[in-house]
Amino acid sequence: MTLPIGGISIPSFPTAPDMSGIGGIGGTSAATGAPPVSTGDNGFADILTGAIDNVQGAQSKADGLAVQAATGDLKDVHDYMIAAQEASLTTEMFVTIKNKAVEAFTEIMRMPV
């Protein structure tokens, strides 16, 4: 899927990896890696809530593994490193999308009526 902007075709945002099997974190579709789309009246709100839950889940998994690493209960340190990187990337992607949405809203508000 591409987003046409002023004659330039920009690829859409990459989808997050499927994390449904990682510590009970859900909210992504196994087939596409994209969050499930609701067909109800609150579709955007449901997607936004799912994205926030996904970020919180990734951060809590990384935090749990960090505690295990600090107490010496973690057998594979690479599990913590992977979870920490996933949490970091998920947070960075969410913040970037939020900033772009705010920027778009601000630009729309500047348009003369």
The first five atom37 places (N, CA, C, CB, O) and aatype in JSON, in Angstrom:
{
  "aatype": [12, 16, 10, 14, 9, 7, 7, 9, 15, 9, 14, 15, 13, 14, 16, 0, 14, 3, 12, 15, 7, 9, 7, 7, 9, 7, 7, 16, 15, 0, 0, 16, 7, 0, 14, 14, 19, 15, 16, 7, 3, 2, 7, 13, 0, 3, 9, 10, 16, 7, 0, 9, 3, 2, 19, 5, 7, 0, 5, 15, 11, 0, 3, 7, 10, 0, 19, 5, 0, 0, 16, 7, 3, 10, 11, 3, 19, 8, 3, 18, 12, 9, 0, 0, 5, 6, 0, 15, 10, 16, 16, 6, 12, 13, 19, 16, 9, 11, 2, 11, 0, 19, 6, 0, 13, 16, 6, 9, 12, 1, 12, 14, 19],
  "atom_mask": [
    [1, 1, 1, 1, 1],
    [1, 1, 1, 1, 1],
    [1, 1, 1, 1, 1],
    [1, 1, 1, 1, 1],
    [1, 1, 1, 1, 1],
    [1, 1, 1, 0, 1],
    [1, 1, 1, 0, 1],
    [1, 1, 1, 1, 1],
    [1, 1, 1, 1, 1],
    [1, 1, 1, 1, 1],
    [1, 1, 1, 1, 1],
    [1, 1, 1, 1, 1],
    [1, 1, 1, 1, 1],
    [1, 1, 1, 1, 1],
    [1, 1, 1, 1, 1],
    [1, 1, 1, 1, 1],
    [1, 1, 1, 1, 1],
    [1, 1, 1, 1, 1],
    [1, 1, 1, 1, 1],
    [1, 1, 1, 1, 1],
    [1, 1, 1, 0, 1],
    [1, 1, 1, 1, 1],
    [1, 1, 1, 0, 1],
    [1, 1, 1, 0, 1],
    [1, 1, 1, 1, 1],
    [1, 1, 1, 0, 1],
    [1, 1, 1, 0, 1],
    [1, 1, 1, 1, 1],
    [1, 1, 1, 1, 1],
    [1, 1, 1, 1, 1],
    [1, 1, 1, 1, 1],
    [1, 1, 1, 1, 1],
    [1, 1, 1, 0, 1],
    [1, 1, 1, 1, 1],
    [1, 1, 1, 1, 1],
    [1, 1, 1, 1, 1],
    [1, 1, 1, 1, 1],
    [1, 1, 1, 1, 1],
    [1, 1, 1, 1, 1],
    [1, 1, 1, 0, 1],
    [1, 1, 1, 1, 1],
    [1, 1, 1, 1, 1],
    [1, 1, 1, 0, 1],
    [1, 1, 1, 1, 1],
    [1, 1, 1, 1, 1],
    [1, 1, 1, 1, 1],
    [1, 1, 1, 1, 1],
    [1, 1, 1, 1, 1],
    [1, 1, 1, 1, 1],
    [1, 1, 1, 0, 1],
    [1, 1, 1, 1, 1],
    [1, 1, 1, 1, 1],
    [1, 1, 1, 1, 1],
    [1, 1, 1, 1, 1],
    [1, 1, 1, 1, 1],
    [1, 1, 1, 1, 1],
    [1, 1, 1, 0, 1],
    [1, 1, 1, 1, 1],
    [1, 1, 1, 1, 1],
    [1, 1, 1, 1, 1],
    [1, 1, 1, 1, 1],
    [1, 1, 1, 1, 1],
    [1, 1, 1, 1, 1],
    [1, 1, 1, 0, 1],
    [1, 1, 1, 1, 1],
    [1, 1, 1, 1, 1],
    [1, 1, 1, 1, 1],
    [1, 1, 1, 1, 1],
    [1, 1, 1, 1, 1],
    [1, 1, 1, 1, 1],
    [1, 1, 1, 1, 1],
    [1, 1, 1, 0, 1],
    [1, 1, 1, 1, 1],
    [1, 1, 1, 1, 1],
    [1, 1, 1, 1, 1],
    [1, 1, 1, 1, 1],
    [1, 1, 1, 1, 1],
    [1, 1, 1, 1, 1],
    [1, 1, 1, 1, 1],
    [1, 1, 1, 1, 1],
    [1, 1, 1, 1, 1],
    [1, 1, 1, 1, 1],
    [1, 1, 1, 1, 1],
    [1, 1, 1, 1, 1],
    [1, 1, 1, 1, 1],
    [1, 1, 1, 1, 1],
    [1, 1, 1, 1, 1],
    [1, 1, 1, 1, 1],
    [1, 1, 1, 1, 1],
    [1, 1, 1, 1, 1],
    [1, 1, 1, 1, 1],
    [1, 1, 1, 1, 1],
    [1, 1, 1, 1, 1],
    [1, 1, 1, 1, 1],
    [1, 1, 1, 1, 1],
    [1, 1, 1, 1, 1],
    [1, 1, 1, 1, 1],
    [1, 1, 1, 1, 1],
    [1, 1, 1, 1, 1],
    [1, 1, 1, 1, 1],
    [1, 1, 1, 1, 1],
    [1, 1, 1, 1, 1],
    [1, 1, 1, 1, 1],
    [1, 1, 1, 1, 1],
    [1, 1, 1, 1, 1],
    [1, 1, 1, 1, 1],
    [1, 1, 1, 1, 1],
    [1, 1, 1, 1, 1],
    [1, 1, 1, 1, 1],
    [1, 1, 1, 1, 1],
    [1, 1, 1, 1, 1],
    [1, 1, 1, 1, 1],
    [1, 1, 1, 1, 1]
  ],
  "atom_positions": [
    [[0.85, -1.18, 0.0], [0.0, 0.0, 0.0], [0.88, 1.23, 0.0], [-0.96, 0.01, 1.21], [1.85, 1.29, 0.76]],
    [[0.56, 2.19, -0.83], [1.32, 3.43, -0.88], [0.39, 4.6, -0.62], [2.04, 3.59, -2.23], [-0.81, 4.52, -0.86]],
    [[0.96, 5.65, -0.15], [0.22, 6.87, 0.14], [0.66, 7.94, -0.84], [0.44, 7.33, 1.62], [1.78, 8.45, -0.71]],
    [[-0.17, 8.3, -1.82], [0.25, 9.33, -2.77], [0.2, 10.71, -2.12], [-0.65, 9.31, -4.03], [-0.81, 11.11, -1.55]],
    [[1.31, 11.41, -2.21], [1.4, 12.76, -1.66], [2.03, 13.65, -2.73], [2.23, 12.8, -0.31], [3.22, 13.54, -3.02]],
    [[1.23, 14.51, -3.29], [1.73, 15.46, -4.28], [2.49, 14.81, -5.43], [0.0, 0.0, 0.0], [3.53, 15.33, -5.85]],
    [[2.0, 13.71, -5.95], [2.65, 13.07, -7.08], [3.78, 12.13, -6.69], [0.0, 0.0, 0.0], [4.35, 11.48, -7.56]],
    [[4.11, 12.06, -5.43], [5.16, 11.17, -4.96], [4.51, 10.0, -4.25], [6.17, 11.91, -4.02], [3.64, 10.2, -3.41]],
    [[4.92, 8.81, -4.59], [4.37, 7.62, -3.96], [5.29, 7.21, -2.82], [4.21, 6.47, -4.99], [6.45, 6.85, -3.04]],
    [[4.77, 7.25, -1.6], [5.54, 6.92, -0.41], [5.0, 5.61, 0.14], [5.46, 8.05, 0.66], [3.79, 5.48, 0.34]],
    [[5.88, 4.62, 0.39], [5.37, 3.37, 0.97], [4.78, 3.61, 2.34], [6.48, 2.32, 1.05], [5.22, 4.49, 3.08]],
    [[3.78, 2.81, 2.67], [3.14, 2.96, 3.98], [4.07, 2.51, 5.08], [1.82, 2.16, 4.03], [5.12, 1.91, 4.82]],
    [[3.69, 2.79, 6.33], [4.5, 2.42, 7.48], [4.67, 0.91, 7.53], [3.87, 2.94, 8.78], [3.72, 0.17, 7.25]],
    [[5.86, 0.45, 7.89], [6.01, -1.0, 8.02], [5.19, -1.51, 9.19], [7.5, -1.38, 8.21], [4.95, -0.79, 10.16]],
    [[4.77, -2.75, 9.08], [3.97, -3.32, 10.15], [4.86, -3.85, 11.26], [3.06, -4.44, 9.61], [6.0, -4.26, 11.01]],
    [[4.35, -3.84, 12.44], [5.1, -4.36, 13.59], [5.16, -5.88, 13.5], [4.45, -3.91, 14.92], [4.25, -6.5, 12.95]],
    [[6.21, -6.48, 14.02], [6.28, -7.94, 13.98], [5.21, -8.56, 14.85], [7.67, -8.43, 14.43], [4.72, -7.94, 15.8]],
    [[4.84, -9.8, 14.52], [3.83, -10.52, 15.28], [4.41, -10.87, 16.65], [3.36, -11.79, 14.54], [5.36, -11.64, 16.74]],
    [[3.83, -10.31, 17.71], [4.32, -10.55, 19.05], [3.27, -11.27, 19.88], [4.73, -9.25, 19.72], [3.3, -11.19, 21.11]],
    [[2.33, -11.97, 19.23], [1.27, -12.62, 19.98], [1.79, -13.77, 20.83], [0.21, -13.12, 19.03], [1.18, -14.09, 21.85]],
    [[2.88, -14.39, 20.45], [3.41, -15.51, 21.21], [4.44, -15.1, 22.24], [0.0, 0.0, 0.0], [4.98, -15.97, 22.93]],
    [[4.74, -13.84, 22.37], [5.78, -13.38, 23.28], [5.14, -12.92, 24.58], [6.62, -12.24, 22.65], [4.58, -11.83, 24.65]],
    [[5.23, -13.74, 25.58], [4.75, -13.37, 26.92], [3.31, -12.95, 26.97], [0.0, 0.0, 0.0], [2.94, -12.16, 27.84]],
    [[2.47, -13.45, 26.08], [1.05, -13.14, 26.14], [0.7, -11.79, 25.55], [0.0, 0.0, 0.0], [-0.42, -11.31, 25.75]],
    [[1.61, -11.17, 24.83], [1.3, -9.88, 24.22], [0.46, -10.15, 22.99], [2.61, -9.08, 23.86], [0.88, -10.89, 22.1]],
    [[-0.69, -9.56, 22.93], [-1.57, -9.77, 21.78], [-1.78, -8.47, 21.05], [0.0, 0.0, 0.0], [-1.06, -7.49, 21.26]],
    [[-2.76, -8.46, 20.18], [-3.11, -7.23, 19.5], [-2.6, -7.15, 18.08], [0.0, 0.0, 0.0], [-2.83, -6.14, 17.41]],
    [[-1.91, -8.18, 17.58], [-1.48, -8.16, 16.2], [-2.01, -9.39, 15.5], [0.04, -8.08, 16.1], [-2.22, -10.43, 16.11]],
    [[-2.21, -9.26, 14.24], [-2.68, -10.37, 13.43], [-1.49, -11.21, 12.99], [-3.49, -9.88, 12.22], [-0.5, -10.67, 12.51]],
    [[-1.59, -12.52, 13.14], [-0.47, -13.41, 12.81], [-0.19, -13.41, 11.31], [-0.76, -14.82, 13.27], [0.96, -13.59, 10.91]],
    [[-1.2, -13.2, 10.49], [-1.0, -13.28, 9.04], [-0.28, -12.06, 8.49], [-2.33, -13.45, 8.34], [0.6, -12.2, 7.64]],
    [[-0.63, -10.87, 8.94], [-0.07, -9.66, 8.36], [0.86, -8.91, 9.29], [-1.17, -8.75, 7.94], [1.65, -8.09, 8.82]],
    [[0.8, -9.14, 10.57], [1.61, -8.39, 11.51], [1.0, -7.03, 11.83], [0.0, 0.0, 0.0], [1.58, -6.26, 12.58]],
    [[-0.16, -6.75, 11.25], [-0.81, -5.46, 11.47], [-1.85, -5.6, 12.58], [-1.47, -4.93, 10.17], [-2.38, -6.69, 12.8]],
    [[-2.15, -4.49, 13.28], [-3.18, -4.58, 14.3], [-4.53, -4.88, 13.67], [-3.25, -3.27, 15.1], [-4.8, -4.47, 12.54]],
    [[-5.4, -5.59, 14.4], [-6.7, -5.9, 13.83], [-7.52, -4.63, 13.65], [-7.46, -6.88, 14.72], [-7.47, -3.72, 14.47]],
    [[-8.27, -4.57, 12.56], [-9.08, -3.39, 12.25], [-10.51, -3.67, 12.65], [-8.99, -3.02, 10.74], [-11.09, -4.67, 12.24]],
    [[-11.07, -2.78, 13.45], [-12.45, -2.92, 13.89], [-13.36, -2.28, 12.86], [-12.65, -2.29, 15.29], [-13.03, -1.25, 12.27]],
    [[-14.51, -2.89, 12.64], [-15.46, -2.33, 11.69], [-16.55, -1.54, 12.39], [-16.08, -3.43, 10.85], [-17.48, -1.07, 11.74]],
    [[-16.45, -1.39, 13.71], [-17.47, -0.66, 14.47], [-17.31, 0.84, 14.33], [0.0, 0.0, 0.0], [-16.5, 1.33, 13.55]],
    [[-18.12, 1.56, 15.09], [-18.09, 3.01, 15.05], [-16.8, 3.57, 15.63], [-19.28, 3.57, 15.81], [-16.38, 4.66, 15.24]],
    [[-16.15, 2.86, 16.54], [-14.94, 3.34, 17.19], [-13.7, 2.7, 16.59], [-15.01, 3.07, 18.69], [-12.78, 2.35, 17.34]],
    [[-13.62, 2.52, 15.28], [-12.51, 1.85, 14.62], [-11.17, 2.49, 14.93], [0.0, 0.0, 0.0], [-10.24, 1.79, 15.33]],
    [[-11.05, 3.79, 14.75], [-9.79, 4.48, 15.01], [-9.42, 4.42, 16.48], [-9.86, 5.93, 14.54], [-8.26, 4.21, 16.83]],
    [[-10.4, 4.6, 17.34], [-10.14, 4.55, 18.78], [-9.68, 3.16, 19.19], [-11.4, 4.94, 19.56], [-8.79, 3.02, 20.03]],
    [[-10.27, 2.13, 18.6], [-9.87, 0.75, 18.92], [-8.45, 0.48, 18.46], [-10.83, -0.24, 18.28], [-7.68, -0.16, 19.17]],
    [[-8.09, 0.96, 17.27], [-6.73, 0.78, 16.76], [-5.74, 1.52, 17.64], [-6.63, 1.26, 15.31], [-4.67, 0.99, 17.95]],
    [[-6.07, 2.74, 18.04], [-5.19, 3.52, 18.89], [-5.02, 2.86, 20.26], [-5.73, 4.95, 19.06], [-3.91, 2.81, 20.79]],
    [[-6.09, 2.37, 20.82], [-6.02, 1.66, 22.1], [-5.18, 0.39, 21.98], [-7.44, 1.31, 22.61], [-4.39, 0.08, 22.87]],
    [[-5.35, -0.33, 20.89], [-4.55, -1.54, 20.66], [-3.07, -1.23, 20.52], [0.0, 0.0, 0.0], [-2.23, -1.98, 21.01]],
    [[-2.75, -0.12, 19.85], [-1.35, 0.27, 19.69], [-0.73, 0.64, 21.03], [-1.23, 1.44, 18.71], [0.41, 0.29, 21.31]],
    [[-1.49, 1.36, 21.85], [-0.99, 1.73, 23.19], [-0.79, 0.48, 24.04], [-1.96, 2.71, 23.89], [0.21, 0.36, 24.75]],
    [[-1.73, -0.45, 23.97], [-1.59, -1.71, 24.71], [-0.37, -2.49, 24.24], [-2.85, -2.56, 24.54], [0.32, -3.1, 25.05]],
    [[-0.11, -2.46, 22.93], [1.04, -3.16, 22.37], [2.35, -2.55, 22.9], [1.01, -3.1, 20.84], [3.27, -3.29, 23.26]],
    [[2.43, -1.23, 22.95], [3.62, -0.55, 23.47], [3.79, -0.89, 24.95], [3.51, 0.99, 23.27], [4.9, -1.2, 25.39]],
    [[2.72, -0.81, 25.71], [2.81, -1.12, 27.15], [3.19, -2.57, 27.39], [1.48, -0.81, 27.84], [3.95, -2.86, 28.31]],
    [[2.68, -3.48, 26.57], [3.01, -4.89, 26.71], [4.49, -5.15, 26.43], [0.0, 0.0, 0.0], [5.14, -5.91, 27.14]],
    [[5.0, -4.53, 25.38], [6.42, -4.71, 25.04], [7.31, -4.14, 26.14], [6.75, -4.02, 23.69], [8.34, -4.74, 26.48]],
    [[6.93, -3.0, 26.69], [7.73, -2.39, 27.77], [7.66, -3.22, 29.05], [7.25, -0.97, 28.04], [8.67, -3.36, 29.74]],
    [[6.51, -3.76, 29.37], [6.4, -4.56, 30.59], [7.16, -5.88, 30.46], [4.93, -4.83, 30.93], [7.72, -6.36, 31.44]],
    [[7.18, -6.46, 29.26], [7.96, -7.68, 29.03], [9.45, -7.39, 29.2], [7.68, -8.26, 27.62], [10.16, -8.17, 29.84]],
    [[9.91, -6.28, 28.64], [11.32, -5.91, 28.77], [11.66, -5.62, 30.23], [11.64, -4.69, 27.9], [12.74, -5.98, 30.7]],
    [[10.74, -4.96, 30.94], [10.97, -4.68, 32.36], [11.06, -5.97, 33.18], [9.87, -3.79, 32.91], [11.91, -6.08, 34.06]],
    [[10.18, -6.93, 32.89], [10.21, -8.21, 33.6], [11.51, -8.96, 33.36], [0.0, 0.0, 0.0], [12.08, -9.54, 34.29]],
    [[11.97, -8.95, 32.11], [13.23, -9.61, 31.81], [14.42, -8.87, 32.42], [13.41, -9.73, 30.3], [15.42, -9.5, 32.78]],
    [[14.32, -7.55, 32.55], [15.39, -6.78, 33.19], [15.5, -7.14, 34.66], [15.15, -5.27, 33.03], [16.6, -7.26, 35.2]],
    [[14.36, -7.32, 35.31], [14.37, -7.73, 36.72], [14.98, -9.12, 36.85], [12.93, -7.71, 37.31], [15.77, -9.38, 37.76]],
    [[14.61, -10.02, 35.94], [15.19, -11.37, 35.98], [16.7, -11.32, 35.76], [14.53, -12.26, 34.93], [17.44, -12.07, 36.39]],
    [[17.16, -10.46, 34.86], [18.6, -10.34, 34.61], [19.31, -9.78, 35.83], [18.86, -9.44, 33.39], [20.42, -10.22, 36.16]],
    [[18.69, -8.82, 36.51], [19.32, -8.21, 37.69], [19.39, -9.18, 38.86], [18.56, -6.95, 38.1], [20.33, -9.12, 39.66]],
    [[18.42, -10.07, 38.97], [18.41, -11.01, 40.09], [19.16, -12.3, 39.78], [16.99, -11.34, 40.49], [19.36, -13.14, 40.66]],
    [[19.58, -12.47, 38.52], [20.32, -13.66, 38.13], [19.45, -14.81, 37.73], [0.0, 0.0, 0.0], [19.96, -15.92, 37.53]],
    [[18.14, -14.61, 37.58], [17.22, -15.67, 37.21], [17.12, -15.87, 35.69], [15.85, -15.38, 37.76], [16.58, -16.88, 35.23]],
    [[17.65, -14.94, 34.93], [17.55, -15.01, 33.47], [18.68, -15.87, 32.92], [17.6, -13.59, 32.84], [19.86, -15.6, 33.18]],
    [[18.33, -16.9, 32.18], [19.35, -17.81, 31.65], [19.96, -17.3, 30.36], [18.75, -19.19, 31.42], [21.16, -17.46, 30.14]],
    [[19.16, -16.69, 29.5], [19.65, -16.18, 28.22], [19.54, -14.66, 28.2], [18.87, -16.8, 27.05], [18.43, -14.12, 28.13]],
    [[20.67, -13.98, 28.25], [20.68, -12.52, 28.27], [20.16, -11.95, 26.96], [22.09, -12.0, 28.55], [19.62, -10.85, 26.93]],
    [[20.34, -12.7, 25.88], [19.88, -12.19, 24.59], [18.36, -12.03, 24.55], [20.33, -13.11, 23.47], [17.86, -11.21, 23.78]],
    [[17.62, -12.79, 25.37], [16.17, -12.6, 25.43], [15.83, -11.19, 25.93], [15.52, -13.66, 26.35], [14.93, -10.54, 25.41]],
    [[16.57, -10.74, 26.95], [16.35, -9.39, 27.46], [16.74, -8.34, 26.43], [17.14, -9.18, 28.75], [16.03, -7.36, 26.25]],
    [[17.87, -8.56, 25.76], [18.33, -7.58, 24.78], [17.33, -7.44, 23.63], [19.72, -7.97, 24.24], [17.06, -6.34, 23.16]],
    [[16.78, -8.56, 23.19], [15.79, -8.53, 22.11], [14.52, -7.82, 22.57], [15.46, -9.96, 21.62], [13.98, -6.99, 21.85]],
    [[14.06, -8.15, 23.77], [12.84, -7.53, 24.3], [13.03, -6.03, 24.51], [12.42, -8.2, 25.62], [12.13, -5.24, 24.23]],
    [[14.21, -5.64, 24.99], [14.48, -4.21, 25.21], [14.5, -3.46, 23.88], [15.82, -4.02, 25.95], [13.99, -2.35, 23.79]],
    [[15.1, -4.06, 22.86], [15.15, -3.41, 21.54], [13.76, -3.32, 20.92], [16.1, -4.18, 20.61], [13.41, -2.31, 20.32]],
    [[12.96, -4.38, 21.07], [11.58, -4.34, 20.57], [10.78, -3.26, 21.26], [10.9, -5.7, 20.75], [10.03, -2.53, 20.61]],
    [[10.93, -3.14, 22.58], [10.21, -2.1, 23.31], [10.65, -0.71, 22.86], [10.43, -2.26, 24.84], [9.83, 0.2, 22.72]],
    [[11.95, -0.55, 22.64], [12.47, 0.74, 22.2], [11.94, 1.11, 20.82], [14.0, 0.72, 22.19], [11.5, 2.24, 20.6]],
    [[11.98, 0.16, 19.9], [11.51, 0.43, 18.54], [10.0, 0.66, 18.5], [11.87, -0.72, 17.62], [9.52, 1.52, 17.77]],
    [[9.26, -0.1, 19.29], [7.81, 0.07, 19.34], [7.45, 1.46, 19.87], [7.17, -1.02, 20.22], [6.58, 2.14, 19.34]],
    [[8.15, 1.87, 20.93], [7.9, 3.2, 21.5], [8.28, 4.3, 20.51], [8.68, 3.38, 22.8], [7.54, 5.26, 20.34]],
    [[9.44, 4.14, 19.87], [9.89, 5.15, 18.9], [8.92, 5.27, 17.74], [11.29, 4.8, 18.38], [8.61, 6.38, 17.29]],
    [[8.43, 4.13, 17.23], [7.48, 4.16, 16.12], [6.17, 4.83, 16.55], [7.2, 2.74, 15.61], [5.62, 5.64, 15.8]],
    [[5.68, 4.5, 17.75], [4.44, 5.09, 18.22], [4.57, 6.61, 18.39], [4.02, 4.45, 19.55], [3.68, 7.36, 18.0]],
    [[5.69, 7.05, 18.96], [5.91, 8.49, 19.16], [6.03, 9.21, 17.82], [7.18, 8.73, 20.01], [5.51, 10.32, 17.66]],
    [[6.71, 8.59, 16.85], [6.85, 9.2, 15.53], [5.5, 9.35, 14.85], [7.79, 8.37, 14.65], [5.2, 10.39, 14.27]],
    [[4.67, 8.3, 14.92], [3.34, 8.37, 14.31], [2.49, 9.41, 15.02], [2.65, 7.0, 14.35], [1.74, 10.14, 14.38]],
    [[2.6, 9.49, 16.35], [1.85, 10.5, 17.11], [2.28, 11.9, 16.69], [2.06, 10.31, 18.62], [1.43, 12.77, 16.5]],
    [[3.59, 12.12, 16.55], [4.08, 13.44, 16.15], [3.6, 13.81, 14.75], [5.61, 13.47, 16.19], [3.24, 14.97, 14.51]],
    [[3.58, 12.85, 13.84], [3.09, 13.13, 12.48], [1.59, 13.43, 12.49], [3.37, 11.93, 11.55], [1.13, 14.29, 11.74]],
    [[0.84, 12.74, 13.34], [-0.6, 13.01, 13.43], [-0.85, 14.41, 13.99], [-1.28, 11.96, 14.31], [-1.73, 15.13, 13.51]],
    [[-0.09, 14.79, 15.01], [-0.24, 16.14, 15.57], [0.16, 17.19, 14.55], [0.61, 16.29, 16.85], [-0.49, 18.23, 14.43]],
    [[1.23, 16.92, 13.81], [1.68, 17.84, 12.77], [0.61, 17.99, 11.68], [3.01, 17.35, 12.15], [0.36, 19.1, 11.21]],
    [[-0.01, 16.89, 11.27], [-1.07, 16.94, 10.27], [-2.28, 17.71, 10.79], [-1.49, 15.53, 9.85], [-2.87, 18.5, 10.06]],
    [[-2.65, 17.48, 12.04], [-3.78, 18.19, 12.64], [-3.49, 19.69, 12.69], [-4.07, 17.66, 14.06], [-4.35, 20.51, 12.37]],
    [[-2.27, 20.05, 13.08], [-1.89, 21.46, 13.15], [-1.96, 22.1, 11.76], [-0.48, 21.62, 13.74], [-2.43, 23.22, 11.61]],
    [[-1.49, 21.38, 10.76], [-1.52, 21.89, 9.4], [-2.97, 22.07, 8.92], [-0.75, 20.94, 8.45], [-3.28, 23.06, 8.25]],
    [[-3.84, 21.14, 9.25], [-5.26, 21.26, 8.87], [-5.89, 22.46, 9.56], [-6.04, 19.97, 9.22], [-6.7, 23.17, 8.96]],
    [[-5.53, 22.69, 10.82], [-6.1, 23.83, 11.55], [-5.63, 25.17, 10.99], [-5.74, 23.75, 13.02], [-6.31, 26.18, 11.16]],
    [[-4.5, 25.19, 10.33], [-3.98, 26.43, 9.72], [-4.65, 26.78, 8.4], [-2.49, 26.32, 9.49], [-4.52, 27.9, 7.92]],
    [[-5.37, 25.82, 7.81], [-5.99, 26.05, 6.5], [-7.1, 27.08, 6.64], [-6.56, 24.72, 5.92], [-7.9, 27.04, 7.58]],
    [[-7.14, 28.0, 5.7], [-8.23, 28.98, 5.75], [-9.56, 28.34, 5.36], [-7.93, 30.18, 4.82], [-9.62, 27.44, 4.52]],
    [[-10.62, 28.81, 6.0], [-11.94, 28.23, 5.76], [-12.65, 29.0, 4.68], [-12.78, 28.23, 7.03], [-13.78, 28.66, 4.33]]
  ]
}
